[in-house]
Amino acid sequence: MSLLVEDCPSLAQKILAKDKGYFIPGASFNIKKHPDVLMRIIDEYNKCK
């Protein structure tokens, strides 16, 4: 995911660092959190300058 947003270094770093709210574990059973994380990443990417 961080490679997809590499033109926004601050967001890519949050994803690489697995900051809370920017990471979905591979064995996650709480599928309700996935859309929240993805929307947070999309929103921040769209606001990135």
DSSP file (Angstrom, degrees, kcal/mol; ACC not computed):
  #  RESIDUE AA STRUCTURE BP1 BP2  ACC     N-H-->O    O-->H-N    N-H-->O    O-->H-N    TCO  KAPPA ALPHA  PHI   PSI    X-CA   Y-CA   Z-CA
    1    1 A M    >>        0   0    0      0, 0.0     4,-0.9     0, 0.0     3,-0.7   0.000 360.0 360.0 360.0 -38.4    0.0    0.0    0.0
    2    2 A S  T 34  +     0   0    0      1,-0.3     3,-0.4     2,-0.2    10,-0.1   0.824 360.0  57.4 -63.5 -29.5    2.8    2.4    0.8
    3    3 A L  T >4 S+     0   0    0      1,-0.2     3,-0.9     2,-0.2    -1,-0.3   0.818 100.8  57.3 -68.9 -29.6    4.1    2.1   -2.8
    4    4 A L  T <4 S+     0   0    0     -3,-0.7    -1,-0.2     1,-0.2     3,-0.2   0.771 115.5  35.6 -71.2 -24.8    0.8    3.2   -4.1
    5    5 A V  T >< S+     0   0    0     -4,-0.9     3,-2.4    -3,-0.4     7,-0.5   0.036  76.5 124.1-115.6  25.1    1.0    6.5   -2.1
    6    6 A E  T <   +     0   0    0     -3,-0.9    -1,-0.1     1,-0.3    -2,-0.1   0.701  65.7  68.1 -63.6 -18.3    4.8    7.1   -2.4
    7    7 A D  T 3  S+     0   0    0      1,-0.2    -1,-0.3    -3,-0.2    -2,-0.1   0.486  97.3  57.7 -79.0  -0.3    4.1   10.5   -3.9
    8    8 A C  S X> S-     0   0    0     -3,-2.4     4,-2.5     1,-0.1     3,-0.6  -0.773  74.0-176.1-123.3  83.7    2.8   11.5   -0.5
    9    9 A P  H 3> S+     0   0    0      0, 0.0     4,-2.3     0, 0.0     5,-0.2   0.813  77.2  54.5 -56.4 -37.8    5.8   10.7    1.7
   10   10 A S  H 3> S+     0   0    0      2,-0.2     4,-1.5     1,-0.2     5,-0.1   0.907 113.2  42.8 -65.6 -39.6    4.1   11.5    5.1
   11   11 A L  H <> S+     0   0    0     -3,-0.6     4,-2.1     2,-0.2    -1,-0.2   0.912 112.4  52.9 -70.6 -43.4    1.3    9.1    4.4
   12   12 A A  H  X S+     0   0    0     -4,-2.5     4,-2.5    -7,-0.5    -2,-0.2   0.886 108.4  51.7 -59.5 -38.2    3.6    6.4    3.0
   13   13 A Q  H  X S+     0   0    0     -4,-2.3     4,-2.5    -5,-0.2    -1,-0.2   0.887 106.9  52.4 -66.5 -39.2    5.7    6.7    6.2
   14   14 A K  H  <>S+     0   0    0     -4,-1.5     5,-2.4     2,-0.2     4,-0.3   0.899 112.3  46.1 -63.1 -39.6    2.6    6.2    8.4
   15   15 A I  H ><5S+     0   0    0     -4,-2.1     3,-1.0     3,-0.2    -2,-0.2   0.923 113.3  48.2 -69.3 -44.4    1.7    3.1    6.5
   16   16 A L  H 3<5S+     0   0    0     -4,-2.5    -2,-0.2     1,-0.3    -1,-0.2   0.872 111.8  49.7 -62.8 -37.4    5.2    1.7    6.6
   17   17 A A  T 3<5S-     0   0    0     -4,-2.5    -1,-0.3    -5,-0.2    -2,-0.2   0.527 108.6-128.4 -79.4  -5.1    5.5    2.4   10.3
   18   18 A K  T < 5 -     0   0    0     -3,-1.0    -3,-0.2    -4,-0.3     5,-0.2   0.888  36.9-170.5  57.3  42.1    2.1    0.6   10.8
   19   19 A D    > < -     0   0    0     -5,-2.4     3,-2.3     3,-0.2     4,-0.2  -0.263  36.4 -84.7 -59.4 149.5    0.8    3.6   12.7
   20   20 A K  T 3  S+     0   0    0      1,-0.3    -1,-0.1     2,-0.2    -2,-0.0  -0.359 119.1  21.7 -58.8 129.7   -2.6    3.0   14.4
   21   21 A G  T 3  S+     0   0    0      2,-0.3    -1,-0.3    -3,-0.1    20,-0.1   0.378 114.4  71.2  92.7  -3.6   -5.3    3.6   11.9
   22   22 A Y  S <  S+     0   0    0     -3,-2.3     2,-0.4    -8,-0.2    -4,-0.2   0.128  86.9  69.4-127.0  18.4   -3.1    3.1    8.9
   23   23 A F        -     0   0    0     -5,-0.2    -2,-0.3    -4,-0.2    -1,-0.1  -0.997  52.5-164.4-145.1 134.6   -2.5   -0.6    9.0
   24   24 A I        -     0   0    0     -2,-0.4     4,-0.1    -3,-0.1    -6,-0.0  -0.970  28.4-131.2-116.5 114.0   -4.7   -3.7    8.5
   25   25 A P    >   -     0   0    0      0, 0.0     3,-1.1     0, 0.0    -2,-0.0  -0.285  16.0-122.6 -62.1 149.3   -3.1   -6.9    9.9
   26   26 A G  T 3  S+     0   0    0      1,-0.3     2,-0.1     0, 0.0    -2,-0.0   0.808 111.8  45.0 -62.4 -31.3   -3.1   -9.9    7.6
   27   27 A A  T 3  S+     0   0    0      2,-0.0     2,-0.5     0, 0.0    -1,-0.3  -0.323  81.7 147.8-109.2  48.7   -5.0  -12.0   10.1
   28   28 A S    <   -     0   0    0     -3,-1.1     3,-0.0     1,-0.1    -4,-0.0  -0.716  25.9-179.1 -88.4 129.9   -7.6   -9.4   11.0
   29   29 A F        +     0   0    0     -2,-0.5     2,-1.1     1,-0.1    -1,-0.1   0.403  63.3  88.4-105.4  -0.2  -11.0  -10.7   11.9
   30   30 A N    >>  +     0   0    0      1,-0.2     3,-1.6     2,-0.1     4,-0.5  -0.702  49.7 172.4 -98.8  82.5  -12.6   -7.3   12.5
   31   31 A I  T 34  +     0   0    0     -2,-1.1     3,-0.2     1,-0.3    -1,-0.2   0.629  68.6  73.0 -70.1 -11.6  -13.8   -6.5    8.9
   32   32 A K  T 3> S+     0   0    0      1,-0.2     4,-0.6     2,-0.2    -1,-0.3   0.748  94.3  53.8 -72.3 -22.0  -15.6   -3.4   10.2
   33   33 A K  H <> S+     0   0    0     -3,-1.6     4,-2.4     1,-0.2     5,-0.2   0.761  90.8  75.4 -81.8 -25.5  -12.3   -1.7   10.6
   34   34 A H  H  X S+     0   0    0     -4,-0.5     4,-2.6     1,-0.2     5,-0.2   0.916  95.5  46.4 -56.6 -49.9  -11.0   -2.3    7.1
   35   35 A P  H  > S+     0   0    0      0, 0.0     4,-2.7     0, 0.0    -1,-0.2   0.885 111.6  53.6 -61.8 -35.6  -13.3    0.4    5.4
   36   36 A D  H  X S+     0   0    0     -4,-0.6     4,-2.1     2,-0.2    -2,-0.2   0.928 111.2  44.8 -62.7 -45.1  -12.3    2.9    8.1
   37   37 A V  H  X S+     0   0    0     -4,-2.4     4,-2.3     2,-0.2    -1,-0.2   0.932 114.8  47.9 -64.9 -46.5   -8.6    2.4    7.5
   38   38 A L  H  X S+     0   0    0     -4,-2.6     4,-2.6    -5,-0.2    -2,-0.2   0.905 112.2  48.8 -63.9 -41.4   -9.0    2.5    3.8
   39   39 A M  H  X S+     0   0    0     -4,-2.7     4,-2.8    -5,-0.2    -1,-0.2   0.877 109.6  52.9 -66.2 -36.7  -11.1    5.7    3.9
   40   40 A R  H  X S+     0   0    0     -4,-2.1     4,-2.4    -5,-0.2     5,-0.2   0.924 111.9  45.7 -62.1 -44.4   -8.6    7.3    6.2
   41   41 A I  H  X S+     0   0    0     -4,-2.3     4,-2.4     2,-0.2    -2,-0.2   0.922 114.3  47.9 -65.6 -44.2   -5.8    6.6    3.8
   42   42 A I  H  X S+     0   0    0     -4,-2.6     4,-2.4     2,-0.2    -2,-0.2   0.931 112.8  48.3 -62.9 -46.5   -7.8    7.7    0.8
   43   43 A D  H  X S+     0   0    0     -4,-2.8     4,-1.4     1,-0.2    -2,-0.2   0.927 113.7  46.2 -60.5 -46.1   -8.8   11.0    2.5
   44   44 A E  H  X S+     0   0    0     -4,-2.4     4,-0.8    -5,-0.2    -1,-0.2   0.888 112.0  51.7 -66.3 -37.7   -5.3   11.8    3.6
   45   45 A Y  H >< S+     0   0    0     -4,-2.4     3,-0.7     1,-0.2    -1,-0.2   0.917 108.4  51.2 -64.0 -42.4   -3.9   11.0    0.2
   46   46 A N  H 3< S+     0   0    0     -4,-2.4    -1,-0.2     1,-0.2    -2,-0.2   0.787 112.9  46.2 -65.8 -27.3   -6.4   13.3   -1.5
   47   47 A K  H 3< S+     0   0    0     -4,-1.4    -1,-0.2    -5,-0.2    -2,-0.2   0.547  88.4 113.7 -89.8  -9.4   -5.5   16.1    0.9
   48   48 A C    <<        0   0    0     -4,-0.8    -3,-0.0    -3,-0.7   -40,-0.0  -0.367 360.0 360.0 -69.0 139.2   -1.7   15.5    0.4
   49   49 A K              0   0    0     -2,-0.1    -1,-0.1     0, 0.0   -41,-0.1   0.363 360.0 360.0-119.8 360.0    0.2   18.3   -1.3
